[in-house]
Amino acid sequence: MNGIARVLVVGSINADLVLRVSRRPAAGETVVAGGVDRHHGGKGANQAVAAAAAGAHTSMVGAVGDDDWGRDQRQSLEAAGVDTTMIAIVADVATGFASITVTPDAENSIVVAGEANALVSPELVATARGGAADVVVAQTEIPVHAVDAAASLAERIGARFVLNTAPVVRLAARTLALADPLVVNEHEALQLLRLLAPSRSSSLEQIATELRFSSGARSLIVTLGSEGAIVLADDTTRLRAPRVAVVDTTGAGDVFVGTLAAHLAGGASLVDAARSAIEAAAHAVTRVGAR
């Protein structure tokens, strides 16, 4: 990286409860977990930790409850080198929580209770000390108006805006148009495309091309897990991922986004930043937990 890379993450903070199961339960079925782990999580917090691990000076805007989980989350972020002074502590509201089931094939299913994350407001974002940021990152586990505010903040301070639409929600056209890049996985790419425009595309390359056009995003990355990623900017580039022994895919996408933001903030090209992000995500799936 060139100089000090500065990243501001606007997003969610959760406590994660990871349940290891032999298979996902069917409707009305109970499956006994073979193991339980508690981790720090939330897409925003995970991405902030990944950006800091990649060498960026990282700050976070978010909200936690005035409870043990909230204190634990802030301490974990601080230990990872993330500036937590812009995280709101909200009384009488619980810290966000996620229940994650992981099957033997290392794939996961996640249910999130937003709780304090639902109180991340445009006003909180507007008061953030974003002037020192080269890249502003947002995801959609927080209210859409806060995501819109993060895009406006990035535009106002002249920072690059990295938008991860996970989960897929309807966002303002202006917010999508400011994304550079818009980051989605292959499932989210199709969901978002169908939300924006009718499409009969079947190949990933066609879906990615149509999504970039329909969203108006300045650039687009579609992550493909073990297959790497497709990067669309001036050209379309297919990047491969290294082969690794997969243990747990939880949070791999967040490692990708946070690492990508750090390298973009440090002056890397989009393709080079994505290549570094793929390497970091591949390393992340060789261990348990989102971070």
Salt bridges, closest charged atoms under 4 A:
GLU29 OE2 - ARG23 NH2 2.52
ASP37 OD2 - ARG20 NE 3.61
ASP66 OD1 - ARG71 NH1 3.10
ASP68 OD1 - ARG71 NH2 2.90
ASP72 OD2 - ARG38 NH2 3.70
ASP72 OD2 - HIS40 NE2 3.10
ASP83 OD2 - ARG129 NH2 3.64
ASP134 OD1 - ARG6 NH2 2.73
GLU155 OE1 - ARG174 NH2 2.14
ASP180 OD1 - ARG160 NH2 3.31
GLU205 OE2 - ARG238 NH1 2.77
GLU227 OE1 - ARG240 NH1 3.93
GLU227 OE2 - ARG243 NH2 3.71
ASP248 OD2 - ARG20 NH2 3.74
ASP254 OD1 - LYS43 NZ 3.48
ASP272 OD1 - ARG275 NH1 2.94
